[in-house]
């Protein structure tokens, strides 16, 4: 099965491998929108530590299978250029940089 990326981000190899190992997760991945796939990818790659990234990769598979279509409690992809970063996201980013 071909696995596609998001609107801004391409599917990283570690996430692609995890999805490919689980047929249900791969099918669900392809059923969500390109924007939703982009959110999952960005959520996965935006962490600093390898352990956290590995946890996120595992969670993408399990949370898709649990019915989640986007990562919960996350500010969203800040890499999109097709829309302005919202004021609430700017606030969160400003707090993170302190």
C-alpha positions in Angstrom: 0.0 0.0 0.0 1.3 3.5 -0.9 1.4 5.8 2.1 1.1 9.5 1.4 2.4 12.5 3.3 0.8 15.8 4.3 0.3 19.2 2.7 3.7 20.5 3.9 5.5 17.6 5.3 6.6 14.3 3.6 6.1 11.1 5.5 9.3 10.4 7.5 10.8 6.9 7.1 10.2 5.9 10.8 6.5 6.8 10.7 6.1 5.2 7.3 7.6 2.0 8.6 5.4 1.9 11.7 2.2 2.5 9.6 3.2 -0.1 7.0 3.5 -2.7 9.7 -0.1 -2.3 10.7 -2.7 -2.7 7.9 -5.5 -1.1 9.8 -3.4 2.0 10.8 -2.2 2.3 7.2 -5.8 2.2 5.9 -6.9 4.8 8.4 -3.9 7.0 7.6 -5.0 7.1 3.9 -8.6 7.9 4.9 -7.8 11.1 6.8 -7.3 14.3 5.0 -3.9 15.6 3.8 -4.1 18.4 6.4 -4.7 15.8 9.2 -1.8 13.7 7.9 0.3 16.9 8.0 -0.7 17.5 11.6 0.4 14.0 12.6 3.7 14.3 10.8 4.5 17.7 12.2 3.5 16.5 15.7 5.9 13.6 15.3 8.9 15.5 13.9 8.6 18.6 16.1 10.0 17.0 19.2 13.6 17.3 20.5 14.4 13.9 21.9 14.6 10.5 20.1 12.7 8.8 22.8 9.8 11.3 22.5 9.8 10.9 18.8 9.7 7.1 19.1 6.7 7.5 21.5 5.0 9.8 19.0 5.4 7.3 16.2 3.9 4.6 18.3 1.1 6.9 19.4 0.2 7.8 15.8 -0.5 4.2 15.0 -2.4 3.5 18.2 -4.4 6.7 18.2 -5.5 6.4 14.6 -6.8 2.9 15.5 -8.6 4.4 18.5 -10.4 6.8 16.2 -8.4 10.0 16.6 -8.1 11.9 13.3 -5.6 14.5 14.6 -3.2 14.8 17.5 -4.9 16.0 20.7 -3.9 19.1 22.6 -1.4 20.3 20.1 -1.1 23.8 18.6 -0.9 22.6 15.0 1.6 22.8 12.2 3.6 26.1 12.3 5.3 25.2 9.0 2.3 25.9 6.8 2.7 29.0 4.5 -0.9 29.0 3.2 -2.3 30.7 6.3 -1.1 33.1 8.9 -0.1 31.7 12.3 -3.0 32.5 14.7 -2.7 34.8 17.7 -3.2 31.9 20.1 -0.4 29.9 18.5 1.8 32.9 18.5 1.1 33.2 22.2 2.0 29.6 22.9 5.2 29.9 20.8 6.3 33.0 22.6 5.8 31.2 26.0 7.9 28.3 24.8 10.8 30.5 23.8 11.2 32.0 27.3 
